[in-house]
């Protein structure tokens, strides 16, 4: 079973993950001590919130640097905020615009399975 850690993701994302039969661990509600390390998850899907954009972007960049082989997908309402382009910071990380076609999320999830 695929185990996905989500952070700042909406209900549609969770529903799409659960529909695939994947176990969803919400970072905001999980006992992260129980997970111990990121090696116990197969994928991370994290949101870039407009009101915390730079903090979220920095956190994801650190996560990618610490676990470069862990698949990471970012969800964002916009890929640019105050002149900061997410793709310039999150190299090799798929960024899906929130509210975009659910097909984009499905494609990203299918890519993560391989």
Steps between C-alpha positions, in 0.01 A plus 500: 500500500621849415525735796464871424579788733284802423556850630252784443298307243127514447234232509508442123864402517438265791202344318710444186771329706257281694322404176830344390502295821790695645544571869489874567687647795411865561805685636276738694323220687756219501720387781820569307705337775326178400625543141852564635651582160387584152631160392166358618299689238502446125387845387448851638233733367522849644311821447647843443262735682485859374523646851800277589647461152865571577500292820330207325737526205803508727372198697448300178843596367661376822294180487611439140863565594484262799316225312583546132366156400164544675236595242351840575205674336411862579146641476471878463233757418769686309851402395628853563460723804665841554749428221600159636440225244448161664666315211822698558520361854344154464719352229365169361181522709164486320289802594127469444286812509219455752166509324653363181361191337497197729661319207825680584496355850425154358793529259733606782380212716545250215855629449571460870392135487768410248 
